[in-house]
Amino acid sequence: MISSLFAHYFAIYLGVMSQFRVCGSEISVMRSITSLLNLAAFILLGLASCRENNIVPVSANEKITALVVQAETETKKIQSSVDLTANSISIENLALSPDYFVDEHHLSPLALLDTQTTREPWKKECNTEFLRERGFGKCLLSTDINPSQTASMVQTLKEYAAQQKEILNDEYRLFVDLKSHYKDRIAADIDSFMHAEIDESSFQQKMKQYQQDFLYEFNRQRKANKNLSMLSVNYRKALETIQSTLSEAQFKQFYICHKR
C-alpha cells in the first residue's frame, strides 16, 4: 500500500501518470503544469542572470576598470575584409575601440569629425558616425553637466585627444604600410579570376589567406610597438579625470549609459 502511494505521488511530481491511474486528459494537465513550472524556473534564472550582468560596481575604480576592459575587449575583436574595388584589405576604425577616438568635439551633438585633416590622417579610415555613437563622449552629454563641468570636460578631452593622436597616427601608418604589401597580389588574383585562369573557389581561398596573413602580422606588430597599452593607459587617465569632475551620481549615470 505504501509503495503504491509512493509511486502514485512520485508520478504526479514528475508530471507523468500511468494510464490505469489517471485518464488521458489528466495526464495532459499534469504535463502542462510541469511545462509551466519549468518555463517559470527558466525565466527566473534568466532574470537573475540579467540582474547579475547589470550590477553597477560600487567603487569608482571598479567602474573605471570595467570600462577600460570593455574598450580593450572591443579592440581585440578585429574583423577584416577585402575591398575588391580598391584591391586592398580593409579594417574598420583601425580595429580599435571607439573610446580611443573621443575628443572635445564629441561633446557637441552637431559636431562632425574632420575627415580631411592632414594632421590626423587616420580619420580618413574611420566611420565617424559610428565613433560618435559608440564612443564615451555621447554618454557625457546624458549626465546633465553644468557649464563649469563642461569647460573642464572640454579641456580633459582636448588633452586626451592630443595624447592619443600620435599613437593613432602610428597605427594608421602601420595599417597603410601593411596593406600595401597585398595590393599588387590582390590585383593580380582579380585579373587571373576575370580571365578564368583560377576558379572562384581558389580565388576566395586566396583572399581568405591574405586576410589571415594580414591579421597575424598586424597583431604581431601591435604587440611589439605597445600602442594598445598606451591607448588604454591614456583612456584610464581620462576616465579618472572625468570621475573627479562629475558627482558620484553623475559618474554612475555615465557608467550605466556607456557600459555595454
C-alpha positions as CSV (number, residue, x, y, z in Angstrom):
1,M,0.0,0.0,0.0
2,I,2.8,2.4,1.0
3,S,4.8,1.6,-2.2
4,S,1.7,2.1,-4.2
5,L,1.0,5.6,-2.8
6,F,4.7,6.5,-3.2
7,A,4.5,5.5,-6.9
8,H,1.3,7.5,-7.3
9,Y,2.7,10.8,-5.8
10,F,6.1,10.4,-7.3
11,A,4.5,10.1,-10.7
12,I,2.5,13.2,-10.0
13,Y,5.6,15.1,-9.1
14,L,7.2,14.1,-12.4
15,G,4.1,15.1,-14.3
16,V,3.6,11.6,-15.6
17,M,0.9,9.1,-14.6
18,S,0.3,5.5,-15.7
19,Q,-2.9,5.2,-17.7
20,F,-4.6,2.8,-15.3
21,R,-4.3,5.5,-12.5
22,V,-5.2,8.7,-14.4
23,C,-7.1,9.3,-17.6
24,G,-5.5,10.9,-20.7
25,S,-6.9,14.4,-20.1
26,E,-5.4,14.4,-16.5
27,I,-2.0,13.3,-17.9
28,S,-2.1,16.3,-20.3
29,V,-3.0,18.6,-17.4
30,M,-0.1,17.4,-15.3
31,R,2.4,17.7,-18.2
32,S,1.1,21.2,-18.9
33,I,1.7,22.1,-15.2
34,T,5.2,20.7,-15.3
35,S,6.0,22.6,-18.5
36,L,4.7,25.9,-16.9
37,L,6.8,25.3,-13.8
38,N,9.9,24.6,-16.0
39,L,9.3,27.7,-18.0
40,A,8.9,29.8,-14.8
41,A,12.1,28.5,-13.5
42,F,13.9,29.3,-16.8
43,I,12.5,32.8,-16.8
44,L,13.6,33.4,-13.1
45,L,17.1,32.1,-13.9
46,G,17.3,34.4,-16.9
47,L,16.2,37.4,-14.9
48,A,18.7,36.6,-12.2
49,S,21.4,36.4,-14.8
50,C,20.3,39.8,-16.3
51,R,20.4,41.4,-12.8
52,E,23.9,40.0,-12.2
53,N,25.1,41.4,-15.6
54,N,23.6,44.8,-14.8
55,I,25.0,45.2,-11.4
56,V,26.8,48.6,-11.1
57,P,30.2,48.3,-9.3
58,V,30.2,50.2,-6.0
59,S,33.6,52.0,-6.3
60,A,34.6,54.5,-8.9
61,N,37.8,52.5,-9.5
62,E,35.8,49.4,-10.3
63,K,33.6,51.3,-12.7
64,I,36.7,52.7,-14.5
65,T,38.3,49.3,-14.7
66,A,35.2,47.8,-16.2
67,L,35.1,50.5,-18.9
68,V,38.8,50.1,-19.6
69,V,38.4,46.3,-20.0
70,Q,35.4,46.9,-22.3
71,A,37.5,49.1,-24.6
72,E,40.4,46.6,-24.6
73,T,38.0,43.7,-25.4
74,E,36.4,45.6,-28.3
75,T,39.9,46.3,-29.7
76,K,40.7,42.6,-29.7
77,K,37.8,41.8,-31.9
78,I,39.5,42.6,-35.2
79,Q,37.4,41.9,-38.4
80,S,38.9,42.4,-41.8
81,S,37.5,42.4,-45.3
82,V,38.9,42.6,-48.8
83,D,37.9,45.6,-50.8
84,L,38.0,44.3,-54.4
85,T,37.3,47.7,-55.9
86,A,40.4,49.1,-54.2
87,N,42.5,45.9,-54.4
88,S,43.2,46.2,-50.7
89,I,42.4,44.7,-47.2
90,S,40.2,46.9,-45.1
91,I,39.5,47.1,-41.3
92,E,37.0,49.5,-39.8
93,N,38.3,52.2,-37.5
94,L,41.8,50.7,-37.4
95,A,40.3,47.8,-35.4
96,L,40.3,50.0,-32.2
97,S,37.6,50.8,-29.7
98,P,35.6,53.9,-30.4
99,D,36.6,55.1,-27.0
100,Y,40.2,55.8,-28.2
101,F,39.0,58.3,-30.7
102,V,36.9,60.6,-28.5
103,D,37.8,64.3,-28.5
104,E,36.2,67.6,-27.3
105,H,34.1,67.8,-30.4
106,H,32.1,64.8,-29.2
107,L,30.6,67.0,-26.5
108,S,28.6,68.8,-29.2
109,P,25.7,66.9,-30.6
110,L,26.1,68.6,-34.0
111,A,29.8,68.4,-34.4
112,L,31.4,66.2,-37.0
113,L,34.9,64.8,-37.2
114,D,37.1,66.4,-39.8
115,T,38.0,63.6,-42.2
116,Q,40.1,65.9,-44.4
117,T,42.7,66.9,-41.8
118,T,46.3,66.2,-42.7
119,R,47.4,66.2,-39.1
120,E,45.2,63.2,-38.3
121,P,45.1,61.1,-41.4
122,W,43.7,58.1,-39.6
123,K,40.3,59.8,-39.6
124,K,40.0,59.0,-43.3
125,E,39.9,55.3,-42.4
126,C,37.2,55.8,-39.8
127,N,33.4,55.6,-39.7
128,T,32.8,58.9,-38.0
129,E,29.1,58.3,-37.2
130,F,29.9,55.0,-35.6
131,L,32.7,56.6,-33.5
132,R,30.3,59.3,-32.2
133,E,27.6,56.8,-31.5
134,R,29.7,54.3,-29.6
135,G,32.4,56.5,-28.1
136,F,32.1,57.5,-24.4
137,G,31.6,61.2,-25.3
138,K,27.9,60.7,-26.1
139,C,27.3,59.4,-22.6
140,L,28.9,62.5,-21.0
141,L,26.0,64.5,-22.6
142,S,23.5,62.4,-20.7
143,T,24.8,63.4,-17.3
144,D,23.4,67.0,-17.2
145,I,26.8,68.6,-16.7
146,N,26.8,72.2,-15.7
147,P,28.8,75.0,-17.6
148,S,31.8,74.7,-15.2
149,Q,31.9,70.9,-15.7
150,T,31.5,71.3,-19.4
151,A,34.6,73.6,-19.5
152,S,36.6,71.0,-17.6
153,M,35.4,68.2,-19.8
154,V,36.4,70.1,-23.0
155,Q,39.9,70.6,-21.6
156,T,40.1,67.0,-20.5
157,L,39.1,65.7,-23.9
158,K,41.5,68.0,-25.7
159,E,44.4,66.7,-23.6
160,Y,43.1,63.1,-24.1
161,A,42.9,63.5,-27.9
162,A,46.3,65.1,-28.0
163,Q,47.8,62.1,-26.1
164,Q,46.0,59.6,-28.4
165,K,46.8,61.4,-31.7
166,E,50.4,60.3,-32.3
167,I,49.5,56.8,-31.3
168,L,46.6,56.7,-33.7
169,N,48.7,58.2,-36.4
170,D,51.3,55.4,-35.8
171,E,48.5,52.8,-36.0
172,Y,47.4,54.3,-39.3
173,R,50.9,54.2,-40.7
174,L,51.2,50.6,-39.7
175,F,47.9,49.7,-41.3
176,V,48.6,51.6,-44.6
177,D,52.1,50.1,-44.9
178,L,51.0,46.6,-44.2
179,K,48.0,46.6,-46.5
180,S,50.2,47.9,-49.4
181,H,52.0,44.6,-49.4
182,Y,48.9,42.9,-50.6
183,K,47.6,45.4,-53.1
184,D,49.5,44.0,-56.1
185,R,48.8,40.4,-55.2
186,I,45.1,41.1,-54.9
187,A,45.1,42.9,-58.2
188,A,46.9,40.1,-59.9
189,D,44.5,37.5,-58.5
190,I,41.5,39.5,-59.6
191,D,42.9,39.7,-63.1
192,S,43.5,35.9,-63.1
193,F,40.0,35.3,-61.9
194,M,38.5,37.6,-64.5
195,H,40.4,35.7,-67.2
196,A,39.3,32.3,-65.9
197,E,42.9,31.4,-65.0
198,I,41.7,30.4,-61.5
199,D,38.3,29.3,-60.4
200,E,36.1,31.0,-57.8
201,S,37.0,28.6,-55.0
202,S,40.7,29.2,-55.5
203,F,40.2,33.0,-55.7
204,Q,38.1,33.0,-52.4
205,Q,40.8,30.9,-50.7
206,K,43.5,33.3,-51.7
207,M,41.5,36.3,-50.4
208,K,40.9,34.5,-47.1
209,Q,44.6,33.6,-46.8
210,Y,45.6,37.2,-47.4
211,Q,43.3,38.3,-44.6
212,Q,44.7,35.7,-42.2
213,D,48.3,36.7,-43.0
214,F,47.4,40.4,-42.7
215,L,45.8,40.0,-39.3
216,Y,48.6,37.8,-38.0
217,E,51.3,40.4,-39.0
218,F,49.1,43.3,-37.8
219,N,48.7,41.8,-34.4
220,R,52.4,40.9,-34.2
221,Q,53.5,44.4,-34.9
222,R,50.9,45.8,-32.5
223,K,52.2,43.7,-29.7
224,A,55.8,44.9,-30.5
225,N,55.0,48.6,-30.6
226,K,53.0,48.7,-27.3
227,N,50.5,51.1,-28.8
228,L,47.4,49.3,-27.5
229,S,48.8,49.5,-23.9
230,M,49.4,53.3,-24.2
231,L,45.9,53.9,-25.7
232,S,44.4,52.0,-22.8
233,V,46.5,53.8,-20.2
234,N,45.5,57.2,-21.6
235,Y,41.8,56.2,-21.6
236,R,42.0,55.2,-17.9
237,K,43.6,58.5,-17.0
238,A,40.9,60.4,-18.9
239,L,38.2,58.4,-17.1
240,E,39.8,59.2,-13.7
241,T,39.8,62.9,-14.5
242,I,36.2,62.6,-15.7
243,Q,35.2,60.8,-12.5
244,S,36.8,63.6,-10.4
245,T,34.9,66.2,-12.3
246,L,31.5,64.6,-12.0
247,S,29.4,64.0,-8.9
248,E,29.1,60.4,-7.7
249,A,25.5,60.2,-9.1
250,Q,26.6,61.7,-12.5
251,F,29.5,59.3,-12.9
252,K,27.2,56.4,-12.0
253,Q,24.8,57.6,-14.7
254,F,27.7,57.9,-17.2
255,Y,28.8,54.3,-16.4
256,I,25.3,52.9,-16.8
257,C,25.0,54.7,-20.1
258,H,28.3,53.6,-21.6
259,K,28.6,50.0,-20.2
260,R,27.6,47.6,-22.9
